[in-house]
Amino acid sequence: MLERCPELRLAHDLVREFAAMLDARDATLLPDWLGRLTNSGLAPLASIATALRADHHAVAQGIATCYNSGVNEGRITDVKLQKRIIGGRAGVPLLRHRVVLMAHLRRRF
């Protein structure tokens, strides 16, 4: 598919470059990468570049350091998901039980 669709190839290459930045924890390449994202000719990618530029310092810090809030964000997402699933039909004890169970399953797999 990458050979037949140049837009997909471009998006693939840009995503791989970003992954390489994350692996190397090297945020010095971020401004050039954002420029290529903006000039890619793909509106969704240019929109992402605009959003990342708005919070450039936080993005650079997130790339360069090993500290992140991913686990906390995951737990918050779990709680919100369970609240939507339960839809006000159950109380706090059932919500707590389901969130604890989901946290246990995340650790296992």
Order of alpha helices (4+ residues) and beta strands (2+ residues): alpha-alpha-alpha-alpha-alpha-alpha
